[in-house]
Amino acid sequence: MTEAATGPGIAGVILAAGAGQRLGGVAKALLPHPAGSSYLAAIAATARAVGLVDAVVVVGAPFGDEVAAHARQLGLRVRVNPAPERGMASSVALGFAAIAGGPAAAAWLWPVDHPAVTAGTLRRLIAALDDAGARGAEVARPRFRGTGGHPPLIARAVWPALAACADRADGARGVLRAARVVTVEVDDPGVIHDVDTPADREAVAG
């Protein structure tokens, strides 16, 4: 077998620059998790359980300072998006540019409002990219009951395009659509449970 597609560990780009407007204006990264930690802490712990070697949290106004301080307490690197209103692609680009010099061969693209993904799901994605990478796959994406979810695991070959995606009309989605993707069916509703509304928050807490 060729060298694993995930190489010497995995990096992470955690998107936490949103203003949480549909939740009434809150920092999603700082919301308490059912385990007693924050959403960001839960994500970091789950990713570290499967071999995280580097992670960058992209933050922005109005909660950038608070989220950055919490991220650093967790041992995570921080990049500040000076204009998060430009959209998610601007944060994705900053994050992937920041991890480009690191040792990992693949990275999670992880919105901070998906805190309930399990380590078992991450291991399945790693195994899928390792297996399919030898046949040219560049992204492993989870799917729960027919619905695609997060976080995708993205091989280093795609990182330069993501680091430049803020200048594309179709943003990061366009980059990932053009990549060679292997879809992994998982029994994990956490991959599709994003927290955008109070009802979403209650579902994750339950």
KOLKOLGU-767358 format. One record per residue: residue in three letters; residue number from 1; x, z, y of N, C-alpha, C, O in turn. Coordinates in nm, 3 decimals. Example, Ala and Ser with C-alpha at 12.3 -4.5 7.8 and 13.67 -1.06 7.14 Angstrom:
% KOLKOLGU-767358
residuo,num,n_east,n_up,n_north,ca_east,ca_up,ca_north,c_east,c_up,c_north,o_east,o_up,o_north
ala,1,1.319,0.780,-0.569,1.230,0.780,-0.450,1.320,0.780,-0.330,1.424,0.846,-0.332;
ser,2,1.285,0.708,-0.225,1.367,0.714,-0.106,1.290,0.787,0.003,1.341,0.804,0.114;
END
This chain:
% KOLKOLGU-767358
residuo,num,n_east,n_up,n_north,ca_east,ca_up,ca_north,c_east,c_up,c_north,o_east,o_up,o_north
met,1,0.085,0.000,-0.120,0.000,0.000,0.000,0.088,0.000,0.124,0.194,0.063,0.125;
thr,2,0.045,-0.069,0.228,0.120,-0.070,0.353,0.107,0.065,0.422,0.027,0.150,0.382;
glu,3,0.189,0.084,0.527,0.183,0.208,0.604,0.042,0.231,0.656,-0.025,0.137,0.699;
ala,4,-0.002,0.356,0.653,-0.138,0.390,0.695,-0.163,0.344,0.837,-0.077,0.354,0.924;
ala,5,-0.284,0.294,0.859,-0.321,0.246,0.993,-0.320,0.358,1.095,-0.303,0.335,1.214;
thr,6,-0.340,0.481,1.047,-0.342,0.595,1.140,-0.204,0.654,1.161,-0.189,0.748,1.240;
gly,7,-0.103,0.602,1.094,0.035,0.638,1.124,0.063,0.787,1.122,0.006,0.860,1.041;
pro,8,0.151,0.833,1.212,0.195,0.972,1.212,0.102,1.064,1.289,0.148,1.144,1.370;
gly,9,-0.024,1.056,1.267,-0.119,1.140,1.338,-0.212,1.059,1.427,-0.198,0.937,1.440;
ile,10,-0.304,1.129,1.489,-0.410,1.064,1.566,-0.418,1.127,1.705,-0.403,1.248,1.721;
ala,11,-0.440,1.042,1.804,-0.460,1.089,1.941,-0.610,1.093,1.972,-0.693,1.057,1.889;
gly,12,-0.641,1.136,2.093,-0.781,1.140,2.132,-0.797,1.117,2.281,-0.718,1.167,2.362;
val,13,-0.898,1.041,2.317,-0.940,1.027,2.457,-1.080,1.086,2.465,-1.175,1.032,2.408;
ile,14,-1.092,1.197,2.535,-1.219,1.269,2.546,-1.275,1.245,2.686,-1.213,1.279,2.786;
leu,15,-1.393,1.187,2.690,-1.455,1.149,2.817,-1.541,1.264,2.870,-1.642,1.299,2.810;
ala,16,-1.499,1.321,2.984,-1.569,1.438,3.039,-1.580,1.429,3.190,-1.572,1.531,3.259;
ala,17,-1.599,1.308,3.241,-1.605,1.289,3.386,-1.748,1.278,3.441,-1.767,1.257,3.560;
gly,18,-1.847,1.292,3.354,-1.985,1.278,3.398,-2.034,1.397,3.478,-1.977,1.506,3.471;
ala,19,-2.141,1.375,3.554,-2.198,1.480,3.638,-2.316,1.551,3.571,-2.372,1.644,3.630;
gly,20,-2.356,1.509,3.452,-2.465,1.574,3.380,-2.595,1.576,3.457,-2.668,1.676,3.453;
gln,21,-2.625,1.468,3.528,-2.741,1.468,3.618,-2.872,1.486,3.545,-2.962,1.554,3.595;
arg,22,-2.886,1.426,3.426,-3.013,1.439,3.354,-3.031,1.577,3.293,-3.140,1.611,3.247;
leu,23,-2.924,1.655,3.293,-2.935,1.795,3.250,-2.948,1.889,3.369,-2.941,2.011,3.354;
gly,24,-2.968,1.831,3.487,-2.983,1.913,3.607,-2.854,1.935,3.682,-2.849,2.017,3.773;
gly,25,-2.748,1.861,3.645,-2.619,1.874,3.712,-2.535,1.985,3.653,-2.518,2.090,3.714;
val,26,-2.482,1.962,3.533,-2.397,2.060,3.466,-2.276,1.989,3.409,-2.278,1.868,3.386;
ala,27,-2.170,2.065,3.386,-2.051,2.012,3.318,-2.074,2.022,3.168,-2.068,2.132,3.111;
lys,28,-2.100,1.911,3.103,-2.128,1.914,2.960,-2.012,1.974,2.881,-2.033,2.043,2.782;
ala,29,-1.890,1.948,2.926,-1.773,1.999,2.855,-1.773,2.151,2.843,-1.717,2.206,2.749;
leu,30,-1.837,2.218,2.939,-1.834,2.365,2.945,-1.957,2.430,2.882,-1.965,2.552,2.875;
leu,31,-2.052,2.350,2.837,-2.172,2.408,2.775,-2.134,2.486,2.649,-2.044,2.444,2.576;
pro,32,-2.201,2.597,2.624,-2.169,2.674,2.503,-2.210,2.599,2.377,-2.315,2.535,2.373;
his,33,-2.127,2.608,2.278,-2.153,2.545,2.149,-2.213,2.650,2.056,-2.187,2.769,2.074;
pro,34,-2.292,2.609,1.957,-2.351,2.708,1.866,-2.249,2.800,1.800,-2.282,2.913,1.764;
ala,35,-2.126,2.753,1.783,-2.022,2.837,1.722,-1.968,2.940,1.820,-1.886,3.024,1.782;
gly,36,-2.012,2.934,1.946,-1.968,3.032,2.045,-1.862,2.979,2.139,-1.817,3.051,2.228;
ser,37,-1.822,2.854,2.121,-1.723,2.794,2.209,-1.790,2.687,2.293,-1.911,2.665,2.282;
ser,38,-1.714,2.622,2.377,-1.768,2.513,2.458,-1.774,2.384,2.377,-1.716,2.374,2.269;
tyr,39,-1.846,2.287,2.433,-1.847,2.154,2.370,-1.704,2.101,2.356,-1.666,2.050,2.251;
leu,40,-1.626,2.114,2.464,-1.489,2.062,2.460,-1.405,2.135,2.355,-1.329,2.072,2.283;
ala,41,-1.419,2.265,2.348,-1.343,2.342,2.249,-1.382,2.304,2.107,-1.297,2.297,2.019;
ala,42,-1.512,2.280,2.085,-1.557,2.241,1.953,-1.498,2.107,1.912,-1.454,2.090,1.798;
ile,43,-1.496,2.012,2.005,-1.439,1.881,1.976,-1.290,1.893,1.946,-1.241,1.834,1.849;
ala,44,-1.219,1.970,2.028,-1.075,1.985,2.006,-1.045,2.047,1.870,-0.954,2.004,1.801;
ala,45,-1.122,2.148,1.833,-1.100,2.215,1.705,-1.126,2.120,1.588,-1.051,2.118,1.491;
thr,46,-1.233,2.043,1.597,-1.266,1.950,1.489,-1.159,1.843,1.477,-1.117,1.810,1.366;
ala,47,-1.114,1.788,1.589,-1.011,1.685,1.585,-0.879,1.739,1.533,-0.809,1.671,1.457;
arg,48,-0.845,1.861,1.573,-0.719,1.919,1.526,-0.722,1.947,1.376,-0.617,1.948,1.311;
ala,49,-0.839,1.970,1.323,-0.850,1.998,1.180,-0.812,1.878,1.095,-0.784,1.893,0.976;
val,50,-0.809,1.758,1.154,-0.776,1.638,1.077,-0.650,1.570,1.129,-0.626,1.454,1.097;
gly,51,-0.568,1.640,1.208,-0.438,1.587,1.243,-0.421,1.532,1.383,-0.349,1.435,1.402;
leu,52,-0.487,1.592,1.482,-0.471,1.549,1.621,-0.330,1.581,1.669,-0.284,1.695,1.654;
val,53,-0.260,1.483,1.727,-0.125,1.505,1.778,-0.116,1.494,1.930,-0.016,1.535,1.989;
asp,54,-0.218,1.440,1.992,-0.219,1.425,2.138,-0.363,1.403,2.181,-0.440,1.338,2.110;
ala,55,-0.400,1.458,2.296,-0.535,1.435,2.347,-0.534,1.443,2.498,-0.468,1.528,2.557;
val,56,-0.610,1.354,2.558,-0.627,1.350,2.702,-0.775,1.364,2.733,-0.858,1.293,2.678;
val,57,-0.806,1.456,2.822,-0.943,1.475,2.869,-0.954,1.412,3.008,-0.880,1.448,3.099;
val,58,-1.045,1.317,3.022,-1.063,1.251,3.152,-1.176,1.322,3.225,-1.289,1.330,3.175;
val,59,-1.145,1.374,3.344,-1.240,1.453,3.421,-1.266,1.385,3.555,-1.192,1.296,3.596;
gly,60,-1.373,1.428,3.622,-1.405,1.374,3.753,-1.499,1.466,3.828,-1.553,1.561,3.770;
ala,61,-1.519,1.438,3.956,-1.610,1.518,4.038,-1.752,1.509,3.982,-1.790,1.408,3.924;
pro,62,-1.831,1.617,3.999,-1.804,1.736,4.081,-1.744,1.853,4.003,-1.718,1.959,4.062;
phe,63,-1.721,1.837,3.873,-1.677,1.950,3.791,-1.533,1.936,3.744,-1.490,2.006,3.652;
gly,64,-1.458,1.844,3.806,-1.325,1.813,3.756,-1.232,1.932,3.748,-1.162,1.948,3.648;
asp,65,-1.229,2.015,3.851,-1.136,2.128,3.851,-1.167,2.227,3.740,-1.077,2.275,3.671;
glu,66,-1.297,2.256,3.722,-1.336,2.352,3.618,-1.306,2.299,3.479,-1.252,2.371,3.395;
val,67,-1.340,2.174,3.455,-1.318,2.117,3.323,-1.169,2.102,3.296,-1.123,2.126,3.185;
ala,68,-1.092,2.063,3.398,-0.947,2.049,3.381,-0.884,2.182,3.344,-0.798,2.188,3.256;
ala,69,-0.925,2.289,3.411,-0.868,2.421,3.381,-0.900,2.462,3.238,-0.814,2.516,3.168;
his,70,-1.021,2.437,3.195,-1.060,2.471,3.058,-0.982,2.386,2.958,-0.937,2.437,2.855;
ala,71,-0.967,2.258,2.986,-0.893,2.169,2.896,-0.749,2.217,2.880,-0.696,2.218,2.769;
arg,72,-0.688,2.255,2.989,-0.549,2.301,2.981,-0.538,2.431,2.903,-0.440,2.453,2.831;
gln,73,-0.638,2.518,2.916,-0.639,2.641,2.835,-0.643,2.610,2.686,-0.590,2.685,2.605;
leu,74,-0.706,2.498,2.652,-0.715,2.455,2.513,-0.593,2.376,2.467,-0.587,2.332,2.353;
gly,75,-0.496,2.357,2.557,-0.375,2.283,2.523,-0.392,2.133,2.526,-0.318,2.061,2.460;
leu,76,-0.489,2.085,2.603,-0.516,1.942,2.614,-0.463,1.889,2.747,-0.464,1.959,2.848;
arg,77,-0.417,1.766,2.745,-0.374,1.702,2.870,-0.495,1.655,2.950,-0.604,1.639,2.895;
val,78,-0.476,1.634,3.079,-0.586,1.599,3.169,-0.547,1.479,3.254,-0.434,1.469,3.301;
arg,79,-0.642,1.389,3.273,-0.631,1.285,3.373,-0.757,1.290,3.459,-0.868,1.305,3.407;
val,80,-0.739,1.277,3.589,-0.851,1.283,3.683,-0.894,1.142,3.718,-0.812,1.061,3.762;
asn,81,-1.021,1.113,3.700,-1.077,0.986,3.742,-1.122,1.002,3.887,-1.217,1.076,3.914;
pro,82,-1.057,0.934,3.981,-1.092,0.954,4.122,-1.224,0.888,4.160,-1.279,0.915,4.267;
ala,83,-1.275,0.801,4.074,-1.399,0.730,4.107,-1.485,0.713,3.981,-1.506,0.601,3.936;
pro,84,-1.534,0.823,3.925,-1.613,0.813,3.802,-1.742,0.734,3.819,-1.801,0.689,3.721;
glu,85,-1.786,0.718,3.944,-1.906,0.640,3.968,-1.887,0.493,3.931,-1.985,0.419,3.921;
arg,86,-1.764,0.451,3.909,-1.739,0.312,3.864,-1.787,0.290,3.721,-1.801,0.176,3.677;
gly,87,-1.814,0.398,3.650,-1.865,0.385,3.515,-1.766,0.433,3.409,-1.651,0.464,3.437;
met,88,-1.816,0.437,3.285,-1.738,0.491,3.175,-1.608,0.414,3.152,-1.507,0.473,3.114;
ala,89,-1.610,0.282,3.176,-1.490,0.203,3.151,-1.371,0.252,3.232,-1.257,0.245,3.186;
ser,90,-1.396,0.303,3.352,-1.287,0.353,3.435,-1.221,0.475,3.371,-1.099,0.492,3.380;
ser,91,-1.300,0.558,3.306,-1.244,0.674,3.236,-1.173,0.634,3.108,-1.066,0.687,3.076;
val,92,-1.232,0.540,3.034,-1.168,0.490,2.912,-1.031,0.433,2.944,-0.934,0.461,2.875;
ala,93,-1.024,0.352,3.049,-0.897,0.290,3.086,-0.791,0.395,3.119,-0.677,0.384,3.073;
leu,94,-0.827,0.495,3.197,-0.732,0.601,3.231,-0.683,0.674,3.106,-0.564,0.702,3.092;
gly,95,-0.776,0.704,3.017,-0.739,0.779,2.897,-0.644,0.703,2.806,-0.546,0.759,2.759;
phe,96,-0.673,0.576,2.782,-0.588,0.499,2.691,-0.453,0.466,2.754,-0.354,0.454,2.683;
ala,97,-0.449,0.450,2.884,-0.319,0.434,2.950,-0.235,0.560,2.935,-0.113,0.553,2.920;
ala,98,-0.302,0.677,2.938,-0.230,0.804,2.931,-0.171,0.832,2.793,-0.067,0.897,2.784;
ile,99,-0.236,0.785,2.686,-0.184,0.815,2.552,-0.090,0.707,2.500,-0.034,0.720,2.391;
ala,100,-0.071,0.599,2.577,0.004,0.485,2.527,0.147,0.519,2.488,0.202,0.457,2.397;
gly,101,0.208,0.616,2.555,0.346,0.650,2.524,0.363,0.749,2.412,0.476,0.785,2.377;
gly,102,0.253,0.794,2.353,0.260,0.895,2.248,0.288,0.837,2.111,0.303,0.715,2.097;
pro,103,0.295,0.923,2.008,0.337,0.880,1.875,0.227,0.826,1.785,0.256,0.766,1.682;
ala,104,0.102,0.847,1.822,-0.008,0.816,1.729,-0.027,0.666,1.713,0.008,0.587,1.801;
ala,105,-0.083,0.629,1.599,-0.113,0.488,1.571,-0.261,0.458,1.584,-0.302,0.342,1.575;
ala,106,-0.343,0.561,1.605,-0.487,0.542,1.623,-0.538,0.656,1.710,-0.472,0.760,1.724;
ala,107,-0.656,0.636,1.768,-0.710,0.738,1.859,-0.861,0.741,1.851,-0.927,0.639,1.831;
trp,108,-0.916,0.861,1.867,-1.059,0.879,1.883,-1.099,0.846,2.026,-1.027,0.881,2.120;
leu,109,-1.211,0.780,2.043,-1.274,0.765,2.175,-1.399,0.850,2.169,-1.499,0.812,2.108;
trp,110,-1.395,0.967,2.235,-1.491,1.072,2.207,-1.562,1.120,2.334,-1.502,1.194,2.412;
pro,111,-1.686,1.081,2.356,-1.763,1.138,2.467,-1.786,1.288,2.444,-1.817,1.330,2.332;
val,112,-1.771,1.366,2.549,-1.777,1.511,2.532,-1.917,1.560,2.497,-1.934,1.675,2.458;
asp,113,-2.019,1.473,2.512,-2.155,1.515,2.478,-2.190,1.487,2.332,-2.307,1.480,2.296;
his,114,-2.087,1.470,2.247,-2.105,1.458,2.101,-2.025,1.569,2.033,-1.928,1.540,1.962;
pro,115,-2.063,1.696,2.052,-1.980,1.805,2.001,-2.003,1.841,1.855,-1.929,1.921,1.798;
ala,116,-2.106,1.781,1.792,-2.146,1.828,1.659,-2.093,1.743,1.544,-2.131,1.764,1.429;
val,117,-2.007,1.648,1.573,-1.948,1.566,1.467,-1.864,1.655,1.375,-1.794,1.745,1.423;
thr,118,-1.871,1.630,1.245,-1.801,1.716,1.149,-1.662,1.662,1.117,-1.634,1.544,1.132;
ala,119,-1.576,1.752,1.071,-1.442,1.711,1.026,-1.451,1.618,0.906,-1.367,1.529,0.891;
gly,120,-1.552,1.636,0.822,-1.569,1.548,0.708,-1.592,1.404,0.750,-1.539,1.311,0.688;
thr,121,-1.670,1.384,0.857,-1.692,1.250,0.910,-1.561,1.191,0.960,-1.532,1.074,0.935;
leu,122,-1.482,1.271,1.032,-1.355,1.220,1.082,-1.264,1.178,0.967,-1.196,1.076,0.975;
arg,123,-1.262,1.256,0.862,-1.177,1.221,0.746,-1.222,1.090,0.684,-1.138,1.010,0.641;
arg,124,-1.351,1.066,0.679,-1.401,0.939,0.624,-1.359,0.822,0.712,-1.323,0.716,0.660;
leu,125,-1.362,0.839,0.842,-1.319,0.733,0.932,-1.170,0.705,0.918,-1.127,0.590,0.918;
ile,126,-1.092,0.812,0.906,-0.947,0.795,0.887,-0.920,0.717,0.758,-0.841,0.623,0.757;
ala,127,-0.985,0.757,0.650,-0.965,0.689,0.522,-1.008,0.543,0.530,-0.942,0.455,0.474;
ala,128,-1.117,0.516,0.600,-1.166,0.379,0.612,-1.069,0.292,0.689,-1.044,0.178,0.651;
leu,129,-1.014,0.346,0.799,-0.921,0.265,0.878,-0.789,0.247,0.804,-0.727,0.141,0.812;
asp,130,-0.746,0.349,0.731,-0.626,0.335,0.651,-0.643,0.226,0.545,-0.553,0.145,0.522;
asp,131,-0.759,0.224,0.482,-0.785,0.126,0.376,-0.806,-0.014,0.434,-0.745,-0.110,0.388;
ala,132,-0.893,-0.025,0.534,-0.928,-0.156,0.589,-0.822,-0.208,0.685,-0.817,-0.328,0.713;
gly,133,-0.736,-0.119,0.736,-0.632,-0.162,0.828,-0.537,-0.262,0.766,-0.486,-0.352,0.833;
ala,134,-0.513,-0.247,0.637,-0.426,-0.342,0.568,-0.489,-0.481,0.564,-0.419,-0.580,0.542;
arg,135,-0.620,-0.488,0.585,-0.690,-0.617,0.585,-0.726,-0.661,0.727,-0.804,-0.754,0.747;
gly,136,-0.668,-0.593,0.826,-0.684,-0.636,0.964,-0.785,-0.560,1.047,-0.803,-0.593,1.164;
ala,137,-0.851,-0.460,0.992,-0.948,-0.383,1.071,-0.876,-0.306,1.182,-0.765,-0.256,1.163;
glu,138,-0.942,-0.298,1.298,-0.882,-0.231,1.414,-0.961,-0.109,1.460,-0.908,-0.025,1.532;
val,139,-1.087,-0.099,1.418,-1.174,0.010,1.460,-1.257,0.055,1.341,-1.311,-0.028,1.268;
ala,140,-1.269,0.186,1.323,-1.364,0.242,1.226,-1.470,0.317,1.304,-1.439,0.408,1.381;
arg,141,-1.595,0.277,1.284,-1.704,0.337,1.362,-1.807,0.399,1.268,-1.845,0.337,1.169;
pro,142,-1.851,0.522,1.299,-1.951,0.586,1.213,-2.091,0.533,1.239,-2.123,0.491,1.350;
arg,143,-2.173,0.535,1.135,-2.314,0.497,1.149,-2.399,0.594,1.068,-2.369,0.621,0.952;
phe,144,-2.505,0.644,1.129,-2.596,0.737,1.063,-2.734,0.674,1.053,-2.798,0.647,1.155;
arg,145,-2.778,0.650,0.931,-2.911,0.592,0.905,-2.937,0.468,0.989,-3.044,0.452,1.048;
gly,146,-2.839,0.381,0.992,-2.854,0.253,1.058,-2.822,0.250,1.206,-2.829,0.144,1.268;
thr,147,-2.788,0.365,1.264,-2.757,0.371,1.407,-2.609,0.401,1.427,-2.557,0.499,1.374;
gly,148,-2.542,0.316,1.504,-2.401,0.338,1.532,-2.379,0.459,1.620,-2.462,0.490,1.706;
gly,149,-2.267,0.527,1.597,-2.243,0.650,1.671,-2.099,0.665,1.718,-2.023,0.568,1.723;
his,150,-2.064,0.787,1.752,-1.931,0.823,1.804,-1.874,0.938,1.720,-1.949,1.013,1.658;
pro,151,-1.741,0.952,1.721,-1.642,0.873,1.794,-1.583,0.762,1.707,-1.557,0.784,1.589;
pro,152,-1.562,0.642,1.762,-1.488,0.542,1.686,-1.340,0.581,1.679,-1.286,0.646,1.769;
leu,153,-1.277,0.540,1.572,-1.132,0.557,1.555,-1.068,0.420,1.578,-1.101,0.324,1.510;
ile,154,-0.977,0.413,1.675,-0.929,0.285,1.727,-0.779,0.273,1.705,-0.702,0.358,1.750;
ala,155,-0.739,0.167,1.637,-0.597,0.141,1.612,-0.523,0.108,1.741,-0.582,0.059,1.838;
arg,156,-0.394,0.136,1.741,-0.312,0.116,1.862,-0.316,-0.027,1.914,-0.302,-0.049,2.034;
ala,157,-0.334,-0.126,1.827,-0.336,-0.265,1.871,-0.443,-0.292,1.977,-0.430,-0.385,2.056;
val,158,-0.548,-0.210,1.979,-0.659,-0.231,2.074,-0.637,-0.154,2.204,-0.705,-0.180,2.302;
trp,159,-0.544,-0.060,2.206,-0.528,0.027,2.322,-0.498,-0.049,2.452,-0.556,-0.016,2.555;
pro,160,-0.409,-0.149,2.451,-0.382,-0.217,2.580,-0.507,-0.278,2.642,-0.525,-0.272,2.763;
ala,161,-0.592,-0.336,2.560,-0.716,-0.394,2.614,-0.806,-0.285,2.670,-0.871,-0.306,2.773;
leu,162,-0.811,-0.170,2.605,-0.893,-0.060,2.657,-0.832,-0.003,2.785,-0.906,0.037,2.875;
ala,163,-0.700,0.002,2.794,-0.636,0.051,2.916,-0.662,-0.040,3.035,-0.647,0.002,3.150;
ala,164,-0.702,-0.164,3.008,-0.732,-0.259,3.116,-0.881,-0.287,3.129,-0.920,-0.377,3.204;
cys,165,-0.965,-0.213,3.057,-1.106,-0.251,3.048,-1.185,-0.224,3.175,-1.295,-0.277,3.190;
ala,166,-1.132,-0.144,3.268,-1.205,-0.117,3.392,-1.225,-0.243,3.474,-1.314,-0.249,3.559;
asp,167,-1.142,-0.343,3.450,-1.151,-0.468,3.526,-1.238,-0.573,3.457,-1.253,-0.684,3.508;
arg,168,-1.295,-0.538,3.343,-1.381,-0.631,3.269,-1.527,-0.607,3.304,-1.569,-0.493,3.323;
ala,169,-1.603,-0.715,3.314,-1.746,-0.700,3.341,-1.817,-0.628,3.228,-1.914,-0.556,3.251;
asp,170,-1.769,-0.648,3.105,-1.833,-0.584,2.990,-1.762,-0.457,2.946,-1.798,-0.399,2.843;
gly,171,-1.662,-0.411,3.020,-1.599,-0.282,3.000,-1.545,-0.258,2.861,-1.506,-0.351,2.791;
ala,172,-1.545,-0.130,2.822,-1.493,-0.092,2.690,-1.579,-0.148,2.578,-1.527,-0.182,2.471;
arg,173,-1.708,-0.159,2.601,-1.796,-0.213,2.497,-1.754,-0.355,2.459,-1.755,-0.392,2.341;
gly,174,-1.717,-0.434,2.559,-1.675,-0.569,2.530,-1.548,-0.573,2.448,-1.534,-0.656,2.358;
val,175,-1.454,-0.484,2.479,-1.330,-0.477,2.401,-1.361,-0.442,2.255,-1.308,-0.505,2.164;
leu,176,-1.445,-0.344,2.235,-1.474,-0.301,2.098,-1.557,-0.404,2.023,-1.541,-0.419,1.902;
arg,177,-1.644,-0.475,2.092,-1.719,-0.582,2.025,-1.627,-0.692,1.976,-1.652,-0.755,1.873;
ala,178,-1.519,-0.716,2.050,-1.426,-0.823,2.013,-1.328,-0.780,1.904,-1.263,-0.864,1.842;
ala,179,-1.317,-0.651,1.880,-1.225,-0.600,1.779,-1.282,-0.618,1.638,-1.402,-0.640,1.621;
arg,180,-1.195,-0.607,1.540,-1.238,-0.613,1.399,-1.278,-0.472,1.356,-1.195,-0.382,1.344;
val,181,-1.407,-0.455,1.332,-1.465,-0.322,1.311,-1.508,-0.305,1.165,-1.568,-0.394,1.106;
val,182,-1.476,-0.188,1.109,-1.533,-0.148,0.981,-1.633,-0.036,1.009,-1.599,0.063,1.075;
thr,183,-1.754,-0.051,0.961,-1.859,0.048,0.982,-1.865,0.143,0.863,-1.862,0.101,0.748;
val,184,-1.872,0.272,0.894,-1.869,0.375,0.790,-2.001,0.452,0.794,-2.032,0.519,0.893;
glu,185,-2.077,0.442,0.688,-2.202,0.519,0.678,-2.170,0.666,0.650,-2.097,0.697,0.556;
val,186,-2.224,0.754,0.732,-2.198,0.897,0.717,-2.329,0.975,0.717,-2.427,0.933,0.778;
asp,187,-2.330,1.087,0.649,-2.446,1.175,0.648,-2.423,1.285,0.750,-2.412,1.403,0.717;
asp,188,-2.417,1.243,0.876,-2.379,1.335,0.984,-2.455,1.296,1.111,-2.410,1.207,1.183;
pro,189,-2.568,1.361,1.139,-2.643,1.326,1.260,-2.568,1.354,1.389,-2.606,1.306,1.495;
gly,190,-2.460,1.433,1.380,-2.382,1.462,1.499,-2.323,1.339,1.564,-2.293,1.341,1.684;
val,191,-2.306,1.230,1.488,-2.246,1.110,1.547,-2.341,1.039,1.643,-2.297,0.960,1.726;
ile,192,-2.471,1.067,1.632,-2.567,1.002,1.722,-2.637,1.102,1.815,-2.718,1.062,1.898;
his,193,-2.606,1.230,1.803,-2.671,1.331,1.887,-2.592,1.351,2.016,-2.519,1.448,2.029;
asp,194,-2.607,1.259,2.110,-2.548,1.280,2.241,-2.641,1.369,2.323,-2.762,1.370,2.303;
val,195,-2.583,1.444,2.415,-2.659,1.541,2.493,-2.676,1.487,2.634,-2.587,1.498,2.718;
asp,196,-2.794,1.429,2.659,-2.825,1.375,2.791,-2.939,1.448,2.860,-2.950,1.444,2.982;
thr,197,-3.024,1.515,2.782,-3.143,1.580,2.836,-3.153,1.722,2.780,-3.084,1.755,2.683;
pro,198,-3.237,1.808,2.840,-3.257,1.941,2.784,-3.301,1.938,2.638,-3.262,2.024,2.559;
ala,199,-3.384,1.840,2.600,-3.427,1.829,2.460,-3.309,1.798,2.369,-3.300,1.851,2.258;
asp,200,-3.218,1.712,2.414,-3.097,1.681,2.337,-3.015,1.807,2.317,-2.962,1.832,2.209;
arg,201,-3.004,1.885,2.423,-2.923,2.008,2.416,-2.981,2.105,2.314,-2.907,2.168,2.239;
glu,202,-3.112,2.117,2.312,-3.176,2.205,2.216,-3.156,2.155,2.073,-3.138,2.235,1.981;
ala,203,-3.158,2.021,2.055,-3.138,1.965,1.921,-3.000,1.996,1.868,-2.984,2.029,1.750;
val,204,-2.897,1.984,1.954,-2.761,2.014,1.912,-2.746,2.164,1.886,-2.678,2.204,1.791;
ala,205,-2.809,2.246,1.970,-2.798,2.391,1.951,-2.867,2.434,1.822,-2.829,2.535,1.761;
gly,206,-2.967,2.358,1.780,-3.039,2.394,1.658,-2.964,2.358,1.534,-3.012,2.382,1.423;
END
